[in-house]
């Protein structure tokens, strides 16, 4: 499963291994902890054993154990860490025992035991040594650190540090069900507490004081509420769709923003996504929320001849494919899956989508460009280039670049809002 995201790989492993809910939860918690500290683990392994360890399966097993043993503050020092599930001696013993599960790694039991025991004994000195390097200090590839340093000279280190923190669990109350004060009261009856942000555009948002399984949320299956980061909730208010408008949600899966638009207005909405399996999730989301069904089409948004009927749209939401660099707290594998060259390739794809969709917007209409990225090439630079190419486009007020360093409870996001001039 090399190169796959955790979101894709873990469900397949769960099915193949017939994991129960507890096993799935433990596997996800361990995977997230390891990926959050992978750079530190790689540096520690190199310090413990400078020569490359073979086979790769043995090296990977060691990296998992080292990442869990080297959590800052110690294995028992962080109550939110998944490594608190195991005492140190248990973790080491299980790593050694795991070597016996595969023929390729059986020979490595002695090496695994020796290296982990040495790490246990010399951890503080080893950490002081390896944390001098950016890879170990910030747990991001060097190219990512350099991009952040160049883009945000005053706050790049803080931004990278924030990625190690657990993200807030934010809800969006379905406006067709009721207002957030009513849901806030309902949460309290269940012993849950939340904060209602006093921010324009987040009038249905609630930030939980602690994460819970979605099944535990009152009336979740009845459609009263959804889980959606606060940054993503700006989209529907910025788009400002009204009853009767014709709306395009390009790149719509899994449907969170589609649903939010329909919660606010009865409009004729076309939801596109190029991935058929992901497009199915749009319909499921709308059904759970008891919303009018959008027209859902599997198509490449840039290939307009294959899906457009020639009628202009009053509103277009382009939640463009991007590096997802702004949501690394929720998806710690992203930083290790991405390559430096991906950013320019994605920026070209975003520009192509903007060019393809702009002619479909009616005069006086709005196009909202959004990415869950913190890289300027996918944000402000992209928006500025679009305005230079289109003198019929007018930039409207929008949040621009949202950074967790300025709003820690929110994901990194970028928004640009364009209106098409009625006279050109």
N, C-alpha and C positions, 0 to 999 in steps of 0.2 A: 504493500500500500504506500510505497514511497511517493512523495509528492502530493498526496491527498491531504485535504483539510481534516481536522479533527471531526468537524460536523459530518463529513462523509465516512470517515474510517471507523469511528467508534460505533455507530449503529450497525455496520456490517460485522464488526467483531462481536458485538453483542448477540446478533442473530446466530453467527457461526458457533459461538461458545455457549449459546443458550443461557446467557446471563440473566439473573434476576435483577430487580430494581436496585437492591443494595450493591450488587456487583457492578452494575452500570454506573451508579453514583460514585463508587470508589475509584473505578477506572478513569472517569472524567476528572475527579478531583486530583488524582495523582498526575494525570497527563497535563492538566493546567499548571500545577505547581512546578513540574519538571520544565515545561516550556518557558515559564516565567523566569526560571533560573538557569536556562541552558547555557548561556554564555559563560556564566560563573562556573558551571560544572565542567565545561570544555577546558577552561583555563586550569582548573584544579587537577583534572585528569592529566593534562600535559605536564603539570608540575610534579605529579606523583609518578608518572611513567612517560618520559619524553618520547619513547619509541611508539610507533603506531601499533595499536592492539588489534589483532585479528583473531577470529573473523569479525565482521561488522556487528553481528548480533551480540558478541561479548562486549564490545565497546559501548553499544547502546544500553545494555543492561547496567554497565558501570556508570554511565552518565545519569541514568534514572536514579540509582542509589546515591550517587554523589550529590545530585541536585537536591534530594530530600534531606541528606545529612548536612548540607551546607546552608540551610535557610538562615538568613541573618538573625542573630539572637539565639541560635541554637535550635535543636529539634523541638524542645519544649518551650521555647521562648516566645512563640507567636501563636496565640490561641486560634487564629483564623487559618493557620497553615494546615494543609492536608497531612503533613508529616507528623502532626501530633497524634495521628491515628496509631502510630507505632513507637514504642521505645526504641532507642538506638540499637540495642543488642538484637532486638527482633528484626529490625530493618536489615541489619547486616546478615543475620542468619538466613532471612528469606532471600536475599540477593544471592547468597552462596547456594542455597537449595534450588533457586531458579536455574542455575547453570546446568543442573542435572536433567532439566526438562527437555533439552535439545541435544542431539548428538554433537553438533558443532561447538557447543559451549561447555561440554562436560569437563574438558581438560582444564578449564579456567577457574575451577573452584578455589584452588589455593591462591591464585593471583588476586581474585576478587576479594577474598578474605583478608589478604595481606594489605592491599591498597586501602580498603575501607577502614581497617583497624588503624592504619597509619593516619588516615584523614581524621579519624575520631580523636587520636592522640595529639595531632599537630594542627588541628583545624584553625585556631586563631592565628597562628603564625603564617600558615598557608594562605588564609584569606587576606591578611595584610599585604602579602606579596602580590597575589594575583589581582586584587582589586585596584591596583595602580593602572591597569590597562582598561580601555574603554569597553571592550567586549565583556569582560567580567564585571566591571562596575555598573554598566547600564543594560546588560543582557539584550543587546541588539547587534546585528551585523555592523561592521565598521562603516560600510557605505551609508547605512541608515543614520548612524550617529553623525556622520559628516554632513549629510543633507539637512538634518535638524539644526546642527550648529550654524550652517550657512543661512538657513531660513529664519532662525530665531536666536540671534546672537545673545540676547539678554535672558532668555528663559528656556533654552534648549535642554539644559541639564534637569531643570524642574519638570519639564514635560516628559522626559525619559524616566525620571524617578516615579512620576505619577502612574506610569503604566503598570508598576508592580502592585498598585493598590487595587482592591476589589471594586468593581463599578457599582454604582447605585442601582437598585431595582426601581424603575419608574413605571407608573401605570398611566394609562389614558382611559378616562371614564367615557363611556359611550354616551354622547350628547343626546341620542334618541332614547336612552334609558333614563337619564336624569343628570343632575349636576354633581360636581365632585364633592360638595359639602354633604350631600345625601350619602354618597358612597363612603366618605370619610367617617361618617357616623356608623355606617354598617361595618366598616373595618374595626372600629373600636368595640363593637359588640362581640367581635371574635378575638379580642385581645391583641389586635394589630394596630400599629400606630404609623402615621404618615404625615408628611409636610406638604402643604399646597404652595408651590412657588408663586411669588408675586411678580410675574414676568409677563408682559404682553405676548400673546401667541401661545401661552401655556395654560390657558384657562381650564383645560380638562386634565391637567397633569397632577399626579400625586407621587411623591418620593417616599417609598417605604423606609422605615428606620432599620429594617433588616430583611434580607431576602427570604422568600417562602416559595414552596412549590406552587405552580400556577393552579393546581387542583385545589389548593387550600384557600384561594381567593374567593370571597363570597360572590356567588352568581357569575362565576367565570364562564361556565358552560352555557349559562343563559344569555350570555352576550353583554353583560353590564360593563365589562372592563377588558382591556388588553394590556399586555406588557410592551412598552415602547419607550426607548430612551427619549429624554427631554429634547435633545437636539433634533431628533427626527420628527418631533411633534410640531416644529415650526412650519413644516412644509405646507400643510393644509391651510393654515391661516395666511401664509404668504401668497399662496395660489389664489385664495379668495374666490372660489367657485360659488356661483349662485344657482338657484333653482332654474332648470330649463337650459342651462349652458351645456355646450358640447365640450367634453373634456377628454384629453388624452393623458394617460399615465404610461409613459414609455419605460421599459425596464422595470415592470411593476412588482414582480415576485419578491418576497412572499406575500405581499398584499397589505402590509401595515398602513402605508400611506394611502393606498386605494381606499381602504376601509375608512380612514379618517376623513377623506374627502366626502364620502357618501354619508358619513355621520352628520356632516355639516350642511349638506345640500342634496336636493333631488335633482341630479343632473344625468345627462346621457354620457356615460363614461365608457371609454374603450381602454382596456388594460392589456398591454403587450408584454410578452417576455419571450426570449428566444429558446428557453429551456422548457420543454413540455411538462416535465415532472414538477418543476418549480411553479409553473403556471397553474397547475392543479391546486396548489396551496392557496391561491388567490380566492378561488371559489369557496374553498373550505372556510377561510377566514370570514368572508362575507356572510356565509350561511350561519356560522356560530353567532355572529353579531346581529343577526336578524335584519340585515341590510338589503336594499335592492341589489339584485345581481347586475354586475357590470357585464359588458360584452368582453369576453376573455379570448384573446387570439395569441397563438404561438407563432411568432415571427421575429425577424431581425428588424428592429425599429429603423435602422438606417436604410433598409431596402424598402422604401415607401411604396413602390409600384406593386409590391406583393400583397399589401394589406389596406392601403388608403383608398377610400371611395370617392375622393375628390372634394368632399365637404370640409370647409375650414373649421378649425377648433377655436373656441373662445379661450381655453386654457390648456397649457401643455406643461406637464411635470416631467422633466428629464432627470431622474435619479440615476446618474450615469455610472457605468462600470468604472471602478477605480481601484487604487491600491488597498483600500480599507485601512489605511494607516491611522485613522482616527478612532478605530474601534478595537485596538490591540488589547486593551484591558479585558474585553469580552472574548477575544479570539487570539490567544497568545501565540498560536502557530503562524499567524500571518507574517510576522517579521522574519521567520525562518523560511517560509515558502517563497516570499517575494525575492526578486533579483533587481539589482540596480537598473538594468535596462528595461524593466517592466514599466517604469514610470513614464518614460518618453513614449513607449508604445501605447500605454493607456491614454496619455494626453492626446495622441493622434486619433484614437478611437473616439474620445469625448468630442473633439473638434468635428469629426465626421458626423457624429450624431447631431450636434448643434446645427451644422449646415443642412443636414437632411430634413430636420424637423421645423426649422424656422419658416420655410415657405408654406407650411401647413397651418400657420397661425393666422387668424383673421386680424385685419387692422383694428387696433384698439385692444387686442387680446394680450395675454400675459404668458410668458414662458419662464418657468422657474428651473434653473440649473442647480443641481445639488450633487455633492459627493461626500462620502464619509471619509474624507482625507484631510491630512494636515500639510501635505506637500503643496507649495504654491503653484507648481506646474498643473495641478489638478483643481486649482481654486482661482485665486486672484489673477494669475497670469493667463489662465484660460479665458476668464471673463473679459479681461482687457483686450485680448486678441480678437475675441468675438465682436466687441464693440468697434474695433478698428476696421473690421471687414464689413460691418453693416451700419450704414448711416441712417437706416430706417429703424434702428433699435435704440430705445431709451432706457437707461439704467434707473430702476426704482430702488427705494430704500429696502435694504435687506441686511441680515446679520453679518454677511461676509464670512470671515473665518472665525469659527467657534473653537476655542482651545480649552482643554481640561485644566490647564494651569490658571485660567481666569475664571472658569466655572467648573470646579472639580466634580460636581455631580452630573456633568454632561459629557457625552462623547465628543471627539473631534469631528467637526463637520464644516462644510462650506456651502453657502447659498449666494446665488446671484439671481436677481429678478429683472427681467427685461419686458418692456412693453413695445408693441409694434406701433409706430407712428401712423396716424390715420391719414396724414398728408405727407407725401414724399416726392 
